[in-house]
């Protein structure tokens, strides 16, 4: 009987680990996406002058 009770306790505690792991994976995914997008955003700054010149865009419009 003691084995049945301990097995039930182990099964009941297992699902609580899944949301914690899922939360960690979501945070890791967001950080990886942010790191991936950072390079494309930082490249735009130095090129703005050339883009503005090529498209004949002034600072006021």
FIVEXPA-626018 format. One record per atom (N, C-alpha, C, O): z, x, y; residue in three letters; atom name. Coordinates in pm, 1 decimal, padded with zeros to 6 digits. Layout:
N
<node><pz>Z</pz><px>X</px><py>Y</py><type>ALA</type><atom>CA</atom></node>
...
***
This chain:
61
<node><pz>00000.0</pz><px>00080.7</px><py>-00119.7</py><type>UNK</type><atom>N</atom></node>
<node><pz>00000.0</pz><px>00000.0</px><py>00000.0</py><type>UNK</type><atom>CA</atom></node>
<node><pz>00000.0</pz><px>00085.0</px><py>00126.2</py><type>UNK</type><atom>C</atom></node>
<node><pz>-00060.4</pz><px>00047.6</px><py>00226.7</py><type>UNK</type><atom>O</atom></node>
<node><pz>00066.6</pz><px>00197.6</px><py>00121.2</py><type>UNK</type><atom>N</atom></node>
<node><pz>00073.4</pz><px>00281.8</px><py>00240.5</py><type>UNK</type><atom>CA</atom></node>
<node><pz>-00064.6</pz><px>00333.3</px><py>00278.2</py><type>UNK</type><atom>C</atom></node>
<node><pz>-00094.1</pz><px>00349.7</px><py>00396.6</py><type>UNK</type><atom>O</atom></node>
<node><pz>-00148.5</pz><px>00358.9</px><py>00180.2</py><type>UNK</type><atom>N</atom></node>
<node><pz>-00283.8</pz><px>00406.0</px><py>00207.6</py><type>UNK</type><atom>CA</atom></node>
<node><pz>-00367.8</pz><px>00300.2</px><py>00276.7</py><type>UNK</type><atom>C</atom></node>
<node><pz>-00449.3</pz><px>00332.5</px><py>00363.1</py><type>UNK</type><atom>O</atom></node>
<node><pz>-00349.4</pz><px>00176.4</px><py>00240.3</py><type>UNK</type><atom>N</atom></node>
<node><pz>-00425.2</pz><px>00067.4</px><py>00301.2</py><type>UNK</type><atom>CA</atom></node>
<node><pz>-00388.9</pz><px>00054.3</px><py>00447.9</py><type>UNK</type><atom>C</atom></node>
<node><pz>-00476.7</pz><px>00034.4</px><py>00531.9</py><type>UNK</type><atom>O</atom></node>
<node><pz>-00262.5</pz><px>00064.9</px><py>00479.3</py><type>UNK</type><atom>N</atom></node>
<node><pz>-00218.6</pz><px>00053.1</px><py>00618.9</py><type>UNK</type><atom>CA</atom></node>
<node><pz>-00269.9</pz><px>00171.0</px><py>00700.4</py><type>UNK</type><atom>C</atom></node>
<node><pz>-00316.5</pz><px>00151.3</px><py>00812.6</py><type>UNK</type><atom>O</atom></node>
<node><pz>-00262.8</pz><px>00292.0</px><py>00647.9</py><type>UNK</type><atom>N</atom></node>
<node><pz>-00309.9</pz><px>00408.0</px><py>00723.5</py><type>UNK</type><atom>CA</atom></node>
<node><pz>-00460.9</pz><px>00404.6</px><py>00741.7</py><type>UNK</type><atom>C</atom></node>
<node><pz>-00510.8</pz><px>00447.3</px><py>00845.8</py><type>UNK</type><atom>O</atom></node>
<node><pz>-00535.3</pz><px>00354.6</px><py>00642.4</py><type>UNK</type><atom>N</atom></node>
<node><pz>-00680.1</pz><px>00342.1</px><py>00657.3</py><type>UNK</type><atom>CA</atom></node>
<node><pz>-00715.5</pz><px>00240.8</px><py>00764.7</py><type>UNK</type><atom>C</atom></node>
<node><pz>-00809.9</pz><px>00261.5</px><py>00841.0</py><type>UNK</type><atom>O</atom></node>
<node><pz>-00641.3</pz><px>00132.7</px><py>00771.3</py><type>UNK</type><atom>N</atom></node>
<node><pz>-00665.9</pz><px>00030.3</px><py>00872.6</py><type>UNK</type><atom>CA</atom></node>
<node><pz>-00638.6</pz><px>00085.5</px><py>01011.5</py><type>UNK</type><atom>C</atom></node>
<node><pz>-00712.1</pz><px>00055.1</px><py>01105.4</py><type>UNK</type><atom>O</atom></node>
<node><pz>-00535.2</pz><px>00165.2</px><py>01025.9</py><type>UNK</type><atom>N</atom></node>
<node><pz>-00503.4</pz><px>00224.0</px><py>01155.9</py><type>UNK</type><atom>CA</atom></node>
<node><pz>-00612.5</pz><px>00321.4</px><py>01199.1</py><type>UNK</type><atom>C</atom></node>
<node><pz>-00648.3</pz><px>00325.1</px><py>01316.8</py><type>UNK</type><atom>O</atom></node>
<node><pz>-00665.3</pz><px>00399.3</px><py>01106.9</py><type>UNK</type><atom>N</atom></node>
<node><pz>-00771.8</pz><px>00493.5</px><py>01140.3</py><type>UNK</type><atom>CA</atom></node>
<node><pz>-00898.9</pz><px>00421.2</px><py>01183.0</py><type>UNK</type><atom>C</atom></node>
<node><pz>-00966.1</pz><px>00464.2</px><py>01276.7</py><type>UNK</type><atom>O</atom></node>
<node><pz>-00931.5</pz><px>00314.0</px><py>01116.5</py><type>UNK</type><atom>N</atom></node>
<node><pz>-01051.1</pz><px>00237.2</px><py>01150.7</py><type>UNK</type><atom>CA</atom></node>
<node><pz>-01034.3</pz><px>00172.9</px><py>01287.4</py><type>UNK</type><atom>C</atom></node>
<node><pz>-01129.4</pz><px>00167.7</px><py>01365.4</py><type>UNK</type><atom>O</atom></node>
<node><pz>-00915.7</pz><px>00124.4</px><py>01317.0</py><type>UNK</type><atom>N</atom></node>
<node><pz>-00891.5</pz><px>00058.4</px><py>01445.1</py><type>UNK</type><atom>CA</atom></node>
<node><pz>-00898.2</pz><px>00157.0</px><py>01560.7</py><type>UNK</type><atom>C</atom></node>
<node><pz>-00936.6</pz><px>00118.6</px><py>01671.1</py><type>UNK</type><atom>O</atom></node>
<node><pz>-00862.2</pz><px>00282.4</px><py>01538.8</py><type>UNK</type><atom>N</atom></node>
<node><pz>-00863.6</pz><px>00379.3</px><py>01648.1</py><type>UNK</type><atom>CA</atom></node>
<node><pz>-01000.9</pz><px>00443.0</px><py>01668.1</py><type>UNK</type><atom>C</atom></node>
<node><pz>-01026.3</pz><px>00500.0</px><py>01774.2</py><type>UNK</type><atom>O</atom></node>
<node><pz>-01089.0</pz><px>00435.1</px><py>01570.5</py><type>UNK</type><atom>N</atom></node>
<node><pz>-01220.3</pz><px>00498.2</px><py>01580.7</py><type>UNK</type><atom>CA</atom></node>
<node><pz>-01309.1</pz><px>00437.9</px><py>01689.7</py><type>UNK</type><atom>C</atom></node>
<node><pz>-01371.0</pz><px>00514.9</px><py>01763.1</py><type>UNK</type><atom>O</atom></node>
<node><pz>-01319.5</pz><px>00305.6</px><py>01705.5</py><type>UNK</type><atom>N</atom></node>
<node><pz>-01408.6</pz><px>00251.3</px><py>01809.0</py><type>UNK</type><atom>CA</atom></node>
<node><pz>-01369.0</pz><px>00290.1</px><py>01951.3</py><type>UNK</type><atom>C</atom></node>
<node><pz>-01454.8</pz><px>00292.0</px><py>02039.5</py><type>UNK</type><atom>O</atom></node>
<node><pz>-01243.0</pz><px>00320.8</px><py>01975.9</py><type>UNK</type><atom>N</atom></node>
<node><pz>-01203.4</pz><px>00358.3</px><py>02111.4</py><type>UNK</type><atom>CA</atom></node>
<node><pz>-01261.5</pz><px>00493.5</px><py>02151.7</py><type>UNK</type><atom>C</atom></node>
<node><pz>-01273.6</pz><px>00521.8</px><py>02270.9</py><type>UNK</type><atom>O</atom></node>
<node><pz>-01297.3</pz><px>00576.7</px><py>02055.6</py><type>UNK</type><atom>N</atom></node>
<node><pz>-01356.7</pz><px>00706.5</px><py>02086.6</py><type>UNK</type><atom>CA</atom></node>
<node><pz>-01502.2</pz><px>00692.0</px><py>02129.0</py><type>UNK</type><atom>C</atom></node>
<node><pz>-01553.6</pz><px>00777.3</px><py>02201.3</py><type>UNK</type><atom>O</atom></node>
<node><pz>-01569.0</pz><px>00586.9</px><py>02086.1</py><type>UNK</type><atom>N</atom></node>
<node><pz>-01710.8</pz><px>00568.3</px><py>02118.2</py><type>UNK</type><atom>CA</atom></node>
<node><pz>-01733.6</pz><px>00546.5</px><py>02267.9</py><type>UNK</type><atom>C</atom></node>
<node><pz>-01821.2</pz><px>00612.2</px><py>02324.3</py><type>UNK</type><atom>O</atom></node>
<node><pz>-01659.0</pz><px>00457.2</px><py>02335.9</py><type>UNK</type><atom>N</atom></node>
<node><pz>-01682.5</pz><px>00440.9</px><py>02480.1</py><type>UNK</type><atom>CA</atom></node>
<node><pz>-01655.2</pz><px>00568.4</px><py>02560.2</py><type>UNK</type><atom>C</atom></node>
<node><pz>-01723.0</pz><px>00594.6</px><py>02659.5</py><type>UNK</type><atom>O</atom></node>
<node><pz>-01557.6</pz><px>00646.9</px><py>02518.2</py><type>UNK</type><atom>N</atom></node>
<node><pz>-01528.5</pz><px>00772.3</px><py>02588.3</py><type>UNK</type><atom>CA</atom></node>
<node><pz>-01645.6</pz><px>00868.1</px><py>02572.5</py><type>UNK</type><atom>C</atom></node>
<node><pz>-01685.4</pz><px>00934.1</px><py>02668.5</py><type>UNK</type><atom>O</atom></node>
<node><pz>-01700.4</pz><px>00876.0</px><py>02452.8</py><type>UNK</type><atom>N</atom></node>
<node><pz>-01815.4</pz><px>00963.6</px><py>02428.6</py><type>UNK</type><atom>CA</atom></node>
<node><pz>-01937.4</pz><px>00913.3</px><py>02505.0</py><type>UNK</type><atom>C</atom></node>
<node><pz>-02013.3</pz><px>00992.4</px><py>02560.9</py><type>UNK</type><atom>O</atom></node>
<node><pz>-01955.9</pz><px>00782.3</px><py>02507.0</py><type>UNK</type><atom>N</atom></node>
<node><pz>-02069.8</pz><px>00724.3</px><py>02578.0</py><type>UNK</type><atom>CA</atom></node>
<node><pz>-02058.1</pz><px>00751.6</px><py>02727.6</py><type>UNK</type><atom>C</atom></node>
<node><pz>-02157.8</pz><px>00783.1</px><py>02792.7</py><type>UNK</type><atom>O</atom></node>
<node><pz>-01938.2</pz><px>00739.9</px><py>02782.3</py><type>UNK</type><atom>N</atom></node>
<node><pz>-01917.2</pz><px>00767.1</px><py>02924.2</py><type>UNK</type><atom>CA</atom></node>
<node><pz>-01949.1</pz><px>00912.7</px><py>02956.2</py><type>UNK</type><atom>C</atom></node>
<node><pz>-02009.4</pz><px>00942.4</px><py>03059.4</py><type>UNK</type><atom>O</atom></node>
<node><pz>-01908.8</pz><px>01002.6</px><py>02868.2</py><type>UNK</type><atom>N</atom></node>
<node><pz>-01939.0</pz><px>01144.2</px><py>02887.7</py><type>UNK</type><atom>CA</atom></node>
<node><pz>-02088.3</pz><px>01172.4</px><py>02883.1</py><type>UNK</type><atom>C</atom></node>
<node><pz>-02139.2</pz><px>01253.4</px><py>02960.6</py><type>UNK</type><atom>O</atom></node>
<node><pz>-02158.3</pz><px>01105.6</px><py>02792.4</py><type>UNK</type><atom>N</atom></node>
<node><pz>-02303.1</pz><px>01124.4</px><py>02783.4</py><type>UNK</type><atom>CA</atom></node>
<node><pz>-02374.6</pz><px>01069.4</px><py>02906.4</py><type>UNK</type><atom>C</atom></node>
<node><pz>-02472.2</pz><px>01128.1</px><py>02953.0</py><type>UNK</type><atom>O</atom></node>
<node><pz>-02326.6</pz><px>00957.2</px><py>02959.0</py><type>UNK</type><atom>N</atom></node>
<node><pz>-02387.6</pz><px>00900.4</px><py>03080.0</py><type>UNK</type><atom>CA</atom></node>
<node><pz>-02367.5</pz><px>00994.3</px><py>03197.9</py><type>UNK</type><atom>C</atom></node>
<node><pz>-02460.7</pz><px>01017.6</px><py>03274.9</py><type>UNK</type><atom>O</atom></node>
<node><pz>-02248.3</pz><px>01048.1</px><py>03213.0</py><type>UNK</type><atom>N</atom></node>
<node><pz>-02220.8</pz><px>01141.6</px><py>03323.0</py><type>UNK</type><atom>CA</atom></node>
<node><pz>-02305.3</pz><px>01267.5</px><py>03307.5</py><type>UNK</type><atom>C</atom></node>
<node><pz>-02360.9</pz><px>01316.9</px><py>03405.6</py><type>UNK</type><atom>O</atom></node>
<node><pz>-02315.6</pz><px>01319.6</px><py>03186.2</py><type>UNK</type><atom>N</atom></node>
<node><pz>-02398.0</pz><px>01438.5</px><py>03163.0</py><type>UNK</type><atom>CA</atom></node>
<node><pz>-02544.5</pz><px>01409.7</px><py>03193.3</py><type>UNK</type><atom>C</atom></node>
<node><pz>-02613.9</pz><px>01494.3</px><py>03249.7</py><type>UNK</type><atom>O</atom></node>
<node><pz>-02592.0</pz><px>01291.6</px><py>03156.4</py><type>UNK</type><atom>N</atom></node>
<node><pz>-02730.1</pz><px>01254.1</px><py>03185.7</py><type>UNK</type><atom>CA</atom></node>
<node><pz>-02757.1</pz><px>01244.3</px><py>03334.1</py><type>UNK</type><atom>C</atom></node>
<node><pz>-02861.1</pz><px>01289.8</px><py>03381.8</py><type>UNK</type><atom>O</atom></node>
<node><pz>-02663.9</pz><px>01185.2</px><py>03408.0</py><type>UNK</type><atom>N</atom></node>
<node><pz>-02679.7</pz><px>01174.3</px><py>03553.4</py><type>UNK</type><atom>CA</atom></node>
<node><pz>-02682.6</pz><px>01312.1</px><py>03617.1</py><type>UNK</type><atom>C</atom></node>
<node><pz>-02763.3</pz><px>01337.4</px><py>03706.5</py><type>UNK</type><atom>O</atom></node>
<node><pz>-02595.7</pz><px>01401.0</px><py>03572.3</py><type>UNK</type><atom>N</atom></node>
<node><pz>-02593.9</pz><px>01536.6</px><py>03627.5</py><type>UNK</type><atom>CA</atom></node>
<node><pz>-02723.0</pz><px>01612.2</px><py>03595.9</py><type>UNK</type><atom>C</atom></node>
<node><pz>-02773.5</pz><px>01686.4</px><py>03680.2</py><type>UNK</type><atom>O</atom></node>
<node><pz>-02776.1</pz><px>01594.1</px><py>03476.1</py><type>UNK</type><atom>N</atom></node>
<node><pz>-02901.9</pz><px>01660.9</px><py>03441.2</py><type>UNK</type><atom>CA</atom></node>
<node><pz>-03018.8</pz><px>01607.0</px><py>03523.2</py><type>UNK</type><atom>C</atom></node>
<node><pz>-03105.3</pz><px>01683.5</px><py>03565.9</py><type>UNK</type><atom>O</atom></node>
<node><pz>-03021.6</pz><px>01476.9</px><py>03545.2</py><type>UNK</type><atom>N</atom></node>
<node><pz>-03127.3</pz><px>01418.5</px><py>03628.3</py><type>UNK</type><atom>CA</atom></node>
<node><pz>-03114.7</pz><px>01468.2</px><py>03771.4</py><type>UNK</type><atom>C</atom></node>
<node><pz>-03215.2</pz><px>01500.9</px><py>03834.4</py><type>UNK</type><atom>O</atom></node>
<node><pz>-02992.2</pz><px>01474.3</px><py>03823.6</py><type>UNK</type><atom>N</atom></node>
<node><pz>-02970.9</pz><px>01522.3</px><py>03960.0</py><type>UNK</type><atom>CA</atom></node>
<node><pz>-03014.5</pz><px>01667.9</px><py>03974.1</py><type>UNK</type><atom>C</atom></node>
<node><pz>-03076.1</pz><px>01704.9</px><py>04074.1</py><type>UNK</type><atom>O</atom></node>
<node><pz>-02983.3</pz><px>01749.5</px><py>03875.5</py><type>UNK</type><atom>N</atom></node>
<node><pz>-03024.4</pz><px>01889.9</px><py>03880.7</py><type>UNK</type><atom>CA</atom></node>
<node><pz>-03175.7</pz><px>01903.2</px><py>03872.7</py><type>UNK</type><atom>C</atom></node>
<node><pz>-03233.6</pz><px>01992.2</px><py>03935.1</py><type>UNK</type><atom>O</atom></node>
<node><pz>-03239.3</pz><px>01816.8</px><py>03797.6</py><type>UNK</type><atom>N</atom></node>
<node><pz>-03384.3</pz><px>01821.2</px><py>03784.1</py><type>UNK</type><atom>CA</atom></node>
<node><pz>-03453.2</pz><px>01778.2</px><py>03913.7</py><type>UNK</type><atom>C</atom></node>
<node><pz>-03555.0</pz><px>01836.5</px><py>03951.2</py><type>UNK</type><atom>O</atom></node>
<node><pz>-03400.2</pz><px>01678.9</px><py>03981.6</py><type>UNK</type><atom>N</atom></node>
<node><pz>-03461.3</pz><px>01629.7</px><py>04105.4</py><type>UNK</type><atom>CA</atom></node>
<node><pz>-03432.5</pz><px>01720.9</px><py>04224.6</py><type>UNK</type><atom>C</atom></node>
<node><pz>-03504.0</pz><px>01716.0</px><py>04324.8</py><type>UNK</type><atom>O</atom></node>
<node><pz>-03329.7</pz><px>01803.2</px><py>04214.8</py><type>UNK</type><atom>N</atom></node>
<node><pz>-03291.9</pz><px>01889.4</px><py>04326.7</py><type>UNK</type><atom>CA</atom></node>
<node><pz>-03405.3</pz><px>01984.0</px><py>04365.5</py><type>UNK</type><atom>C</atom></node>
<node><pz>-03428.1</pz><px>02006.3</px><py>04484.4</py><type>UNK</type><atom>O</atom></node>
<node><pz>-03475.0</pz><px>02038.7</px><py>04270.3</py><type>UNK</type><atom>N</atom></node>
<node><pz>-03582.7</pz><px>02133.7</px><py>04299.3</py><type>UNK</type><atom>CA</atom></node>
<node><pz>-03695.8</pz><px>02067.5</px><py>04376.6</py><type>UNK</type><atom>C</atom></node>
<node><pz>-03749.1</pz><px>02127.2</px><py>04470.1</py><type>UNK</type><atom>O</atom></node>
<node><pz>-03732.7</pz><px>01947.9</px><py>04340.5</py><type>UNK</type><atom>N</atom></node>
<node><pz>-03843.2</pz><px>01881.4</px><py>04410.3</py><type>UNK</type><atom>CA</atom></node>
<node><pz>-03804.1</pz><px>01840.2</px><py>04551.3</py><type>UNK</type><atom>C</atom></node>
<node><pz>-03889.5</pz><px>01836.5</px><py>04639.9</py><type>UNK</type><atom>O</atom></node>
<node><pz>-03678.2</pz><px>01809.6</px><py>04574.0</py><type>UNK</type><atom>N</atom></node>
<node><pz>-03634.3</pz><px>01771.4</px><py>04708.3</py><type>UNK</type><atom>CA</atom></node>
<node><pz>-03625.5</pz><px>01894.0</px><py>04799.0</py><type>UNK</type><atom>C</atom></node>
<node><pz>-03661.5</pz><px>01885.2</px><py>04916.4</py><type>UNK</type><atom>O</atom></node>
<node><pz>-03579.1</pz><px>02007.4</px><py>04748.3</py><type>UNK</type><atom>N</atom></node>
<node><pz>-03564.2</pz><px>02126.3</px><py>04831.9</py><type>UNK</type><atom>CA</atom></node>
<node><pz>-03698.2</pz><px>02188.3</px><py>04869.1</py><type>UNK</type><atom>C</atom></node>
<node><pz>-03705.8</pz><px>02262.0</px><py>04967.4</py><type>UNK</type><atom>O</atom></node>
<node><pz>-03802.8</pz><px>02161.0</px><py>04794.5</py><type>UNK</type><atom>N</atom></node>
<node><pz>-03934.9</pz><px>02216.4</px><py>04823.9</py><type>UNK</type><atom>CA</atom></node>
<node><pz>-04000.1</pz><px>02143.6</px><py>04941.5</py><type>UNK</type><atom>C</atom></node>
<node><pz>-04084.1</pz><px>02201.4</px><py>05010.5</py><type>UNK</type><atom>O</atom></node>
<node><pz>-03963.2</pz><px>02019.7</px><py>04964.9</py><type>UNK</type><atom>N</atom></node>
<node><pz>-04028.2</pz><px>01939.1</px><py>05068.4</py><type>UNK</type><atom>CA</atom></node>
<node><pz>-04002.2</pz><px>01994.4</px><py>05208.4</py><type>UNK</type><atom>C</atom></node>
<node><pz>-04092.7</pz><px>01993.0</px><py>05291.8</py><type>UNK</type><atom>O</atom></node>
<node><pz>-03883.3</pz><px>02042.1</px><py>05236.0</py><type>UNK</type><atom>N</atom></node>
<node><pz>-03846.9</pz><px>02089.8</px><py>05369.7</py><type>UNK</type><atom>CA</atom></node>
<node><pz>-03941.9</pz><px>02193.4</px><py>05427.4</py><type>UNK</type><atom>C</atom></node>
<node><pz>-03994.9</pz><px>02171.8</px><py>05536.4</py><type>UNK</type><atom>O</atom></node>
<node><pz>-03965.5</pz><px>02303.9</px><py>05359.9</py><type>UNK</type><atom>N</atom></node>
<node><pz>-04056.2</pz><px>02405.0</px><py>05414.0</py><type>UNK</type><atom>CA</atom></node>
<node><pz>-04201.6</pz><px>02358.8</px><py>05427.2</py><type>UNK</type><atom>C</atom></node>
<node><pz>-04277.3</pz><px>02416.2</px><py>05505.5</py><type>UNK</type><atom>O</atom></node>
<node><pz>-04240.7</pz><px>02257.9</px><py>05353.3</py><type>UNK</type><atom>N</atom></node>
<node><pz>-04379.1</pz><px>02211.2</px><py>05357.4</py><type>UNK</type><atom>CA</atom></node>
<node><pz>-04403.4</pz><px>02101.5</px><py>05460.6</py><type>UNK</type><atom>C</atom></node>
<node><pz>-04518.2</pz><px>02063.2</px><py>05482.9</py><type>UNK</type><atom>O</atom></node>
<node><pz>-04298.6</pz><px>02050.4</px><py>05523.6</py><type>UNK</type><atom>N</atom></node>
<node><pz>-04316.2</pz><px>01939.7</px><py>05617.6</py><type>UNK</type><atom>CA</atom></node>
<node><pz>-04408.2</pz><px>01975.0</px><py>05733.5</py><type>UNK</type><atom>C</atom></node>
<node><pz>-04487.5</pz><px>01891.4</px><py>05776.7</py><type>UNK</type><atom>O</atom></node>
<node><pz>-04399.2</pz><px>02095.4</px><py>05783.7</py><type>UNK</type><atom>N</atom></node>
<node><pz>-04487.0</pz><px>02137.1</px><py>05893.4</py><type>UNK</type><atom>CA</atom></node>
<node><pz>-04633.6</pz><px>02132.5</px><py>05854.2</py><type>UNK</type><atom>C</atom></node>
<node><pz>-04717.2</pz><px>02082.9</px><py>05929.8</py><type>UNK</type><atom>O</atom></node>
<node><pz>-04664.2</pz><px>02183.4</px><py>05738.0</py><type>UNK</type><atom>N</atom></node>
<node><pz>-04802.9</pz><px>02182.0</px><py>05690.7</py><type>UNK</type><atom>CA</atom></node>
<node><pz>-04852.2</pz><px>02040.0</px><py>05663.7</py><type>UNK</type><atom>C</atom></node>
<node><pz>-04966.7</pz><px>02007.2</px><py>05694.7</py><type>UNK</type><atom>O</atom></node>
<node><pz>-04768.0</pz><px>01957.2</px><py>05607.0</py><type>UNK</type><atom>N</atom></node>
<node><pz>-04806.3</pz><px>01818.2</px><py>05580.0</py><type>UNK</type><atom>CA</atom></node>
<node><pz>-04830.7</pz><px>01744.9</px><py>05710.9</py><type>UNK</type><atom>C</atom></node>
<node><pz>-04927.3</pz><px>01669.7</px><py>05723.6</py><type>UNK</type><atom>O</atom></node>
<node><pz>-04743.0</pz><px>01767.0</px><py>05807.9</py><type>UNK</type><atom>N</atom></node>
<node><pz>-04757.8</pz><px>01702.1</px><py>05938.3</py><type>UNK</type><atom>CA</atom></node>
<node><pz>-04888.4</pz><px>01745.2</px><py>06005.5</py><type>UNK</type><atom>C</atom></node>
<node><pz>-04957.7</pz><px>01663.2</px><py>06065.7</py><type>UNK</type><atom>O</atom></node>
<node><pz>-04921.4</pz><px>01873.4</px><py>05994.9</py><type>UNK</type><atom>N</atom></node>
<node><pz>-05045.1</pz><px>01923.7</px><py>06055.3</py><type>UNK</type><atom>CA</atom></node>
<node><pz>-05168.2</pz><px>01868.0</px><py>05983.6</py><type>UNK</type><atom>C</atom></node>
<node><pz>-05263.4</pz><px>01824.8</px><py>06048.6</py><type>UNK</type><atom>O</atom></node>
<node><pz>-05166.9</pz><px>01868.6</px><py>05853.4</py><type>UNK</type><atom>N</atom></node>
<node><pz>-05281.5</pz><px>01819.8</px><py>05776.3</py><type>UNK</type><atom>CA</atom></node>
<node><pz>-05307.1</pz><px>01670.7</px><py>05797.7</py><type>UNK</type><atom>C</atom></node>
<node><pz>-05422.4</pz><px>01627.4</px><py>05799.0</py><type>UNK</type><atom>O</atom></node>
<node><pz>-05201.7</pz><px>01592.8</px><py>05814.3</py><type>UNK</type><atom>N</atom></node>
<node><pz>-05217.7</pz><px>01448.3</px><py>05830.1</py><type>UNK</type><atom>CA</atom></node>
<node><pz>-05223.5</pz><px>01405.2</px><py>05976.6</py><type>UNK</type><atom>C</atom></node>
<node><pz>-05231.1</pz><px>01285.8</px><py>06005.5</py><type>UNK</type><atom>O</atom></node>
<node><pz>-05220.0</pz><px>01500.7</px><py>06068.8</py><type>UNK</type><atom>N</atom></node>
<node><pz>-05220.1</pz><px>01473.1</px><py>06213.0</py><type>UNK</type><atom>CA</atom></node>
<node><pz>-05110.7</pz><px>01373.9</px><py>06251.9</py><type>UNK</type><atom>C</atom></node>
<node><pz>-05136.3</pz><px>01275.6</px><py>06321.4</py><type>UNK</type><atom>O</atom></node>
<node><pz>-04989.5</pz><px>01401.0</px><py>06206.5</py><type>UNK</type><atom>N</atom></node>
<node><pz>-04874.3</pz><px>01316.5</px><py>06238.7</py><type>UNK</type><atom>CA</atom></node>
<node><pz>-04792.2</pz><px>01387.8</px><py>06345.1</py><type>UNK</type><atom>C</atom></node>
<node><pz>-04757.3</pz><px>01504.9</px><py>06329.7</py><type>UNK</type><atom>O</atom></node>
<node><pz>-04761.8</pz><px>01316.7</px><py>06452.7</py><type>UNK</type><atom>N</atom></node>
<node><pz>-04677.4</pz><px>01376.3</px><py>06555.8</py><type>UNK</type><atom>CA</atom></node>
<node><pz>-04531.3</pz><px>01342.0</px><py>06527.4</py><type>UNK</type><atom>C</atom></node>
<node><pz>-04501.9</pz><px>01258.5</px><py>06441.8</py><type>UNK</type><atom>O</atom></node>
<node><pz>-04441.3</pz><px>01406.0</px><py>06598.8</py><type>UNK</type><atom>N</atom></node>
<node><pz>-04298.9</pz><px>01382.0</px><py>06579.3</py><type>UNK</type><atom>CA</atom></node>
<node><pz>-04255.6</pz><px>01246.0</px><py>06631.3</py><type>UNK</type><atom>C</atom></node>
<node><pz>-04152.8</pz><px>01193.5</px><py>06588.6</py><type>UNK</type><atom>O</atom></node>
<node><pz>-04331.9</pz><px>01188.5</px><py>06722.4</py><type>UNK</type><atom>N</atom></node>
<node><pz>-04291.5</pz><px>01061.9</px><py>06783.5</py><type>UNK</type><atom>CA</atom></node>
<node><pz>-04341.2</pz><px>00940.1</px><py>06707.4</py><type>UNK</type><atom>C</atom></node>
<node><pz>-04289.5</pz><px>00830.3</px><py>06728.5</py><type>UNK</type><atom>O</atom></node>
<node><pz>-04439.9</pz><px>00955.7</px><py>06619.6</py><type>UNK</type><atom>N</atom></node>
<node><pz>-04491.6</pz><px>00837.6</px><py>06548.7</py><type>UNK</type><atom>CA</atom></node>
<node><pz>-04450.7</pz><px>00835.0</px><py>06405.0</py><type>UNK</type><atom>C</atom></node>
<node><pz>-04486.3</pz><px>00742.2</px><py>06332.4</py><type>UNK</type><atom>O</atom></node>
***
